[in-house]
């Protein structure tokens, strides 16, 4: 039995395509954290296991969803990701073989209409398929990961990841992730300064655009390098601001 778990907040643009791609699963669990659009209404068209709660951060929220799962295997998917028919077949074969306790799955991400083959975004393996009794989520408020007791394999077929539809969505994510990242660094005792924030942003741009060959992704590669740099800059600037308080 396979359980699919999804956490949401204001995902009406993406969630229907996401859930439509996993209707074949034995169980779909959605944990929403205060959506004020029609995300919850859409989700209830696909499953009766839709729950609403507060927002403690990504790691704890995904663990809450995992705690509600009853399947032997769990597939954790983001609201802006899609499971293709080819990936479905590979997932079902992996579960049947049962050779590993967990599997990493590559992601093919679309950024403002372009599938990104460089910029550090491909193949972008993420551990998302695992035996329920062998995996748990870290408690990180952002950039959480699945901690597995056992062997980890890799699938070949990617998720389709529609990470940013337009510039508005990019700006929202830059602000949100930089805030969460700064809070996590602050809790870990990290320190920052305005100069450090500038240097981090500069380094991130060069890593994305030059070292990771973002220039081969055309205009979107340049856009991504800039937005990554902004996210890094603001993360460390917000960390500096937390120190001042």
C-alpha positions in Angstrom: 0.0 0.0 0.0 1.3 3.4 -1.0 0.5 6.7 0.8 1.1 10.0 -0.9 1.6 13.0 1.5 1.4 16.7 0.4 1.7 19.9 2.5 0.0 23.0 1.1 -0.7 26.7 1.6 -2.3 28.7 -1.2 -1.4 26.2 -3.9 -4.5 26.6 -6.1 -2.3 27.2 -9.2 -0.5 23.9 -8.9 -2.4 21.5 -6.6 -5.0 20.0 -9.0 -2.3 18.9 -11.5 -0.3 17.5 -8.7 -3.1 15.4 -7.2 -4.4 14.3 -10.6 -1.0 12.7 -11.1 -1.2 10.5 -8.0 -4.9 9.5 -8.0 -3.7 5.9 -8.5 -2.1 5.8 -5.0 -3.9 3.9 -2.2 -4.1 6.9 0.0 -3.6 10.7 -0.4 -3.0 12.9 2.7 -3.0 16.6 2.5 -2.0 18.9 5.4 -2.9 22.5 4.8 -1.6 25.4 6.9 -4.1 28.2 6.5 -4.8 28.6 2.8 -7.1 31.6 1.9 -7.6 30.5 -1.7 -9.5 27.4 -2.9 -6.6 25.0 -2.3 -8.5 23.0 0.4 -11.7 22.8 -1.8 -9.6 21.4 -4.7 -7.9 18.9 -2.4 -11.2 17.6 -1.1 -12.2 16.6 -4.6 -9.3 14.1 -4.6 -9.2 12.8 -1.0 -11.2 12.9 2.2 -8.0 13.0 4.2 -7.5 16.8 4.2 -6.3 18.3 7.4 -5.8 22.0 8.5 -3.2 23.0 11.0 -0.7 25.8 11.9 2.7 26.2 10.3 5.7 25.1 12.4 8.2 24.8 9.4 8.7 22.3 6.6 10.3 19.5 8.5 7.8 19.3 11.4 4.8 19.8 9.0 5.9 17.0 6.7 6.4 14.7 9.7 2.9 15.6 10.8 1.6 14.4 7.4 3.8 11.3 7.6 2.3 10.5 11.0 -1.2 10.3 9.4 0.0 7.9 6.7 -1.0 4.2 7.0 0.7 2.7 3.9 3.8 0.5 4.0 5.4 2.9 1.5 5.2 6.7 1.4 5.7 9.1 -1.5 6.3 12.7 -0.3 5.5 15.1 -3.1 5.4 18.9 -3.2 2.3 20.7 -4.5 4.2 22.0 -7.6 5.4 18.5 -8.6 3.8 16.0 -11.0 4.3 12.2 -11.2 4.3 11.1 -14.8 2.9 7.8 -16.0 6.5 6.6 -16.6 7.5 7.5 -13.0 4.4 5.8 -11.7 5.4 2.6 -13.3 8.9 2.8 -12.0 7.7 3.6 -8.4 5.4 0.6 -8.5 8.2 -1.7 -9.7 10.5 -0.4 -7.0 8.0 -1.1 -4.3 7.3 -4.6 -5.7 11.1 -5.4 -5.8 11.6 -4.1 -2.3 15.4 -4.0 -2.8 15.9 -0.8 -0.8 14.3 1.0 2.1 14.1 4.3 0.2 14.7 5.9 -3.2 15.9 9.2 -4.5 14.0 10.6 -7.5 15.4 13.2 -9.9 13.5 16.4 -10.6 13.2 18.2 -13.9 12.3 21.7 -12.9 10.6 24.3 -15.0 11.5 28.0 -14.3 9.3 30.6 -16.0 8.4 28.3 -18.8 11.8 26.7 -19.4 12.9 23.2 -18.3 16.3 23.8 -16.6 19.1 21.4 -17.6 21.9 23.3 -15.9 22.2 25.9 -13.1 22.6 23.1 -10.5 19.0 22.1 -11.1 19.5 18.8 -13.0 19.2 16.0 -12.1 18.5 17.4 -8.6 17.9 14.0 -6.7 15.5 14.2 -3.8 14.7 11.4 -1.4 10.9 11.1 -1.5 9.9 7.4 -1.7 10.5 5.3 1.4 9.2 2.6 3.7 7.1 4.3 6.3 8.7 2.5 9.2 12.2 3.3 8.0 12.0 7.1 7.4 11.3 10.3 9.2 11.7 14.0 8.4 14.3 16.2 10.0 12.9 19.1 12.0 14.6 21.8 9.9 12.2 24.7 9.2 13.5 24.8 5.6 15.5 22.5 3.4 14.2 19.5 5.4 15.3 16.0 4.4 14.2 12.4 5.0 16.3 10.5 7.4 16.3 6.8 6.5 17.4 3.7 8.4 18.4 1.4 5.6 19.7 1.3 2.0 18.8 4.0 -0.5 18.5 3.4 -4.2 17.8 5.8 -7.1 15.1 5.9 -9.7 15.6 7.1 -13.3 12.4 8.8 -14.3 12.1 12.4 -12.9 9.3 14.3 -11.2 8.1 17.3 -13.3 8.7 20.3 -11.0 6.9 23.6 -12.0 8.9 25.6 -9.5 8.1 29.2 -10.7 5.2 30.1 -13.0 6.0 33.8 -13.1 8.0 36.6 -11.5 5.4 37.2 -8.7 5.9 33.6 -7.6 9.7 34.0 -7.7 9.6 37.1 -5.5 7.3 35.4 -3.0 9.6 32.4 -2.7 12.7 34.6 -2.4 11.2 36.4 0.5 9.7 33.3 2.2 12.8 31.1 1.9 15.3 33.8 2.9 13.3 34.5 6.0 13.1 30.8 7.0 16.8 30.3 6.1 17.8 33.3 8.3 15.8 32.0 11.2 17.4 28.5 10.9 20.9 30.0 10.8 20.2 32.2 13.8 19.0 29.2 15.8 22.3 27.5 14.9 24.3 30.4 16.2 25.5 31.6 12.8 26.6 35.3 12.4 26.4 37.7 9.5 27.1 41.3 8.4 26.1 43.5 5.5 29.4 42.7 3.8 29.0 39.0 4.3 25.5 39.2 2.8 26.8 41.0 -0.3 29.6 38.4 -0.7 27.2 35.5 -0.3 25.0 36.9 -2.9 27.9 37.5 -5.3 29.2 34.0 -4.8 25.8 32.4 -5.3 25.3 34.2 -8.6 28.7 33.0 -9.9 28.2 29.5 -8.7 24.7 29.3 -10.4 25.6 31.1 -13.7 29.2 30.2 -14.3 30.2 27.1 -12.2 26.9 25.3 -12.8 26.6 26.5 -16.4 23.4 28.5 -15.9 24.3 30.5 -19.0 23.3 27.4 -21.0 19.8 27.8 -19.8 19.4 31.1 -21.7 17.5 34.0 -20.3 15.9 31.9 -17.5 19.4 30.8 -16.5 20.4 34.4 -15.9 17.1 35.1 -14.1 17.6 32.1 -11.8 21.2 33.1 -11.0 20.0 36.6 -10.0 17.1 35.3 -7.9 19.3 32.8 -6.2 21.8 35.6 -5.4 19.0 37.7 -4.1 17.7 34.9 -1.9 21.2 34.3 -0.5 21.8 38.0 0.0 18.5 38.6 1.9 19.0 35.4 4.0 22.2 36.7 5.4 21.0 40.3 5.6 17.9 39.1 7.6 20.3 37.1 9.8 22.3 40.3 10.5 19.0 42.1 11.3 18.1 39.4 13.8 21.4 39.9 15.5 20.7 43.6 15.9 17.5 42.8 17.8 
